[in-house]
Amino acid sequence: MTKEKTSLGLDENIASVLAYVLAWITGIIFYFIEKENKTVRFHALQSILTFLPLSILGWLFGWLGAPKVTYGPYAQYGQYYYTPGIAPLIWLSWIIWIVTLVLWIFLIYKAYNGEKFKVPFIGDIAEKHS
């Protein structure tokens, strides 16, 4: 484990873990707050580039697949329409959230141990721009 300090006064591995704690939210915070430490900036940017798209896809597929109730023009008479939802989209949303959770735990573990694990494709972009 590295004990190098960041510009925030935290150990490098702790700041890297904190960049993942609330996924892309803390990634954004640490990317803009940490100005000097390239490792922390890498983890912050990787957190943003990994978890923001996964969150958007998970929410989108869950919303598109969810059952819906819409009211017709005579709603005061109890007229409504029920659409049962699209099961494959709901399952896809669940799969995305499970993959996100496993990846989140894995990246936190790697960052805590001082390892610079690069998510395929995204890690190279994060390294280039950190």
N, C-alpha and C positions, 0 to 999 in steps of 0.2 A: 504494500500500500504506500502510496505517495503522500508525503507530508508537505508538499509545496503549497504555499499560501496563494490565495487569489487577491485581487484588488479589494474584495469585500472583507478580507481578513479571515475567510474560512479555509479549511483544508480543501485541496483540489477535489478529492473524491467526494466530500460532503456537498460541495457546491454542485458537482456534476450530478449527484443523486437528486438534489433539490430541483435541478432543471427538469427532472422527469416526474416529480411527485404529483403535480396536477396536470400531467401530460403537456399539451401544447400551451396551456396558460402560463405555467411556470417557465416553460421553454422561452416564451416571448419575454417574460420579465428578466430572466437571467441573460438572454441574448443582448438585451439593451443595457442592462446594468453592468455586466462584466465587460470591461474594455480591454484588459491585458491578457488574460489567460486563454490561450487558444484551445486547450482541452475542454474547459467549461463552455466556451462558446460553441465548440463542436457538438457537445452533448445537448446544449440548448437548441441549436438549429436542427439537429437530428430529431429531437423531441417534437419540434414544430412540424417538420416535414413528414414525420411518420404519423403522429397522432391526430393532427388536424384533418388530413384527408380521410383517415379511418373513421374519425368521429362523424364527419359529414356524411360519408357513405352509410354508416350504421344508422344514423338518424333518418336519412333520406329513404333507405329501403324499409325501415320500420314504419315510417309515416305513409309511404306509398302502399305498403302491404296491409296496413291496419284496417280493421272493419270501420265502416263509416255509416253514420245516420244523418240523413238530410231530410229537411222538412219541405213539404210541397206547398203550393199556394194556399191550401186550406188547412194550415197547421193547427188553427184553433179547433178544428174538428177531429184532430188526432191523426191526420194523414201524414205519414212519414215514409221514407224509403230507407231500407237497410241494405247495405252492400257488405257481404261477408268478409271481404278482404282477400288478399292474394297470399296464400300460404307460402309459396316458394320465396317470396320477398321477405316475409317475416322470418323464415328460417335462415335466409341469407344474412339478414340483419343480426340475428343471434350468433351466427358463425363469425361475422366480422367482430362483434363485441367480445367473443371468447378469444379470438386470435389477438385482439388488442390487449386484453387483460394479460394473457400469457407473455406477449412481447414486452409489455410494460414492466412486469415483474422481472423478466430476464434482463432488460436493459438497466433497471435499477441495480440489480445484483452485480452486473458487469461494471457499472460505473463505481459502485461502492468498493469493489476490489481493485480499482485503478486501471481497469482494462478499457481500451478504446475499441469496442466492438462496433463495426460498421454494418448497419442494415444494408443489404444489397441495393445498389443503385443510389439510394438516398444518402447513405454514409459518405459516398464519394462527393456528392454535391455539398453536403454539410462540411466536409473537410476542406473543400475548395473555397468556400465562402466564410469560414470561421476565422 
